């Protein structure tokens, strides 16, 4: 999967012989296709938003940024961690919003504003507008939320304790779906070779 190997959002398809542009595939289009093509699961336990976060790059980095930091600092972290979104915190370190590359492009870069002067709180998305995933949400639920709002990241929360847990990206979901599909192929192959008495057996 090109998106996962190259860490990019789009892939441009060309005819290498005629050097002619054919079309563009985006990570969002790919995720829509994978979501529609999932007919059954071979995983022993359903994959939840919490599981996805635990396997995500976000689980290994400090992806929070204070709302009073400069937009330049946000860009520095986007680049350093190779991520497209950060969780925004207030003075008490409580997560209150999100700041994405899209926020920076539309509210700073495209308007020619000084990213050293602009603050994260000037460009981030706060409160009710944020789409979240409960830690027990399934892959399908997380994907549907992203598709519905055309977003690429979700904050993961523990609804019972109102506790912020982490963040997941659309690439994380694609990785999990591809992992599931590969397991499906392996199990079907084993079954066809007589290695399992029934589908999904060990």
matplotlib code that plots the C-alpha trace (Angstrom):
import matplotlib.pyplot as plt

x = [0.0, 1.8, 0.3, 1.8, 5.2, 5.6, 3.7, 1.7, -1.9, -2.1, -0.7, -0.6, -1.2, 0.5, 1.1, 4.9, 5.1, 3.1, 4.1, 0.4, -1.5, -4.3, -5.8, -5.1, -5.8, -6.2, -6.0, -9.6, -10.7, -8.7, -10.3, -13.8, -13.0, -11.6, -14.6, -17.0, -15.0, -14.9, -17.4, -16.4, -13.8, -11.4, -10.0, -10.5, -11.5, -13.0, -10.5, -11.5, -10.4, -8.2, -6.5, -5.8, -4.3, -2.0, -0.7, -0.5, 2.5, 0.6, 1.1, 4.9, 5.1, 4.1, 1.3, -0.1, 0.6, -0.5, -2.9, -0.6, 2.2, 2.9, 1.7, 5.3, 5.8, 2.8, 4.4, 7.7, 6.0, 4.0, 7.4, 9.4, 6.8, 5.5, 1.9, -1.0, -2.7, -2.0, -4.2, -4.5, -4.3, -5.1, -3.2, -4.3, -3.0, -6.6, -7.3, -9.6, -9.2, -7.2, -4.9, -4.3, -2.2, -5.4, -6.0, -2.5, -2.9, -6.4, -5.9, -2.3, -0.4, -3.1, -3.8, -0.1, -0.1, 3.0, 3.2, 5.5, 2.9, -0.2, -1.0, -2.4, -5.5, -6.1, -6.3, -7.3, -10.8, -12.4, -15.1, -18.4, -17.0, -14.5, -15.5, -14.3, -14.1, -15.0, -12.3, -14.7, -15.7, -15.1, -13.1, -16.3, -17.6, -14.3, -14.2, -17.8, -17.1, -14.2, -16.1, -19.1, -17.2, -14.4, -11.7, -8.5, -8.1, -10.1, -9.5, -10.1, -11.8, -13.0, -16.6, -17.2, -14.3, -14.4, -10.7, -8.7, -6.8, -5.1, -5.5, -5.8, -5.5, -7.1, -3.7, -3.9, -7.4, -6.1, -3.2, -5.6, -7.9, -5.0, -3.8, -7.3, -7.4, -4.0, -5.2, -8.3, -6.2, -3.9, -6.8, -8.5, -5.3, -4.7, -8.3, -7.9, -4.8, -6.7, -5.0, -8.2, -11.3, -13.4, -12.8, -11.0, -9.7, -6.1]
y = [0.0, 3.1, 5.5, 3.4, 3.0, 6.6, 8.3, 10.4, 11.5, 11.1, 8.9, 10.1, 7.4, 7.9, 5.8, 5.4, 4.6, 7.6, 9.7, 10.6, 11.5, 9.1, 9.9, 10.6, 8.2, 9.7, 8.0, 9.0, 7.2, 4.2, 4.0, 4.2, 1.3, -0.8, 0.0, -1.1, -4.3, -5.6, -8.5, -10.4, -10.5, -13.3, -11.5, -13.4, -10.2, -7.0, -4.2, -1.2, 2.5, 1.8, -1.1, 1.1, 3.8, 1.3, 0.3, 3.9, 6.1, 8.5, 6.0, 6.6, 10.4, 13.5, 14.7, 17.4, 21.1, 24.0, 26.5, 29.4, 28.0, 29.5, 28.0, 27.6, 25.2, 23.2, 22.9, 21.9, 19.0, 18.0, 17.6, 16.1, 13.4, 13.0, 13.5, 15.6, 16.6, 17.5, 17.5, 21.0, 21.6, 24.5, 25.8, 22.8, 20.3, 19.4, 18.5, 21.1, 20.9, 19.7, 21.4, 19.9, 20.6, 21.6, 24.3, 25.7, 25.7, 27.4, 29.8, 30.7, 29.8, 30.5, 33.9, 34.9, 35.3, 35.1, 31.7, 32.9, 35.4, 33.3, 31.1, 27.6, 28.9, 31.1, 28.3, 25.1, 23.6, 23.6, 21.8, 20.7, 20.7, 18.0, 14.5, 11.9, 8.1, 6.2, 3.7, 0.7, 2.0, -0.5, 0.0, 0.5, 3.1, 5.1, 4.9, 6.0, 9.1, 10.1, 9.6, 11.5, 14.6, 14.2, 14.3, 12.2, 12.1, 11.2, 11.9, 8.7, 9.0, 6.9, 8.1, 6.6, 8.5, 11.4, 10.8, 11.6, 8.5, 9.3, 10.0, 7.9, 8.7, 7.4, 5.7, 3.8, 2.5, 1.5, -0.4, -2.4, -3.2, -4.4, -6.5, -8.1, -8.7, -10.4, -12.6, -13.5, -14.6, -16.7, -18.5, -19.2, -20.6, -22.8, -24.0, -24.9, -26.9, -28.8, -27.1, -26.1, -28.2, -25.0, -21.4, -19.5, -22.6, -22.9]
z = [0.0, -1.3, 1.4, 4.2, 2.7, 1.5, 4.3, 1.8, 1.4, -2.4, -5.2, -8.8, -11.4, -14.8, -17.9, -17.8, -21.5, -22.8, -19.8, -19.5, -16.3, -15.6, -12.2, -8.5, -5.6, -2.2, 1.2, 1.8, -1.5, -0.5, 2.9, 1.4, -0.9, 1.9, 4.1, 1.4, 0.5, 4.1, 3.8, 6.9, 9.6, 10.7, 13.7, 17.0, 18.8, 17.2, 16.7, 18.7, 18.5, 21.6, 19.8, 16.8, 19.0, 20.7, 17.3, 16.0, 15.7, 18.0, 20.8, 20.7, 20.5, 22.4, 20.1, 22.4, 21.9, 24.2, 22.7, 23.4, 21.3, 17.9, 14.6, 13.7, 16.6, 15.4, 11.9, 13.5, 15.3, 12.2, 10.4, 13.3, 14.0, 10.5, 11.6, 10.3, 13.5, 17.1, 20.2, 21.7, 25.5, 27.7, 30.7, 32.9, 30.2, 29.4, 25.8, 24.4, 20.6, 17.6, 15.2, 11.8, 8.7, 7.0, 9.7, 9.1, 5.3, 5.3, 8.2, 8.0, 4.8, 2.2, 3.8, 4.0, 7.8, 9.9, 11.5, 14.1, 15.3, 14.9, 17.9, 17.9, 19.5, 16.5, 14.0, 15.9, 16.2, 19.6, 21.6, 20.1, 16.5, 17.3, 16.2, 18.7, 18.9, 22.0, 23.0, 22.3, 18.8, 16.0, 12.9, 10.9, 13.3, 13.3, 9.5, 9.1, 11.4, 9.2, 6.0, 7.2, 8.2, 5.6, 8.3, 8.8, 12.6, 15.6, 19.3, 21.4, 24.7, 27.6, 27.8, 31.3, 32.9, 30.4, 30.0, 26.9, 25.7, 22.4, 18.7, 15.6, 11.9, 8.7, 7.9, 11.2, 10.2, 6.7, 8.3, 10.5, 7.6, 5.5, 8.4, 8.7, 4.9, 5.0, 7.8, 5.8, 2.9, 5.1, 6.8, 3.5, 2.1, 5.1, 4.9, 1.2, 2.1, 4.8, 7.7, 9.4, 10.2, 9.9, 8.9, 11.6, 13.4, 14.5]

ax = plt.figure().add_subplot(projection="3d")
ax.plot(x, y, z, "-o")
ax.set_aspect("equal")
plt.show()
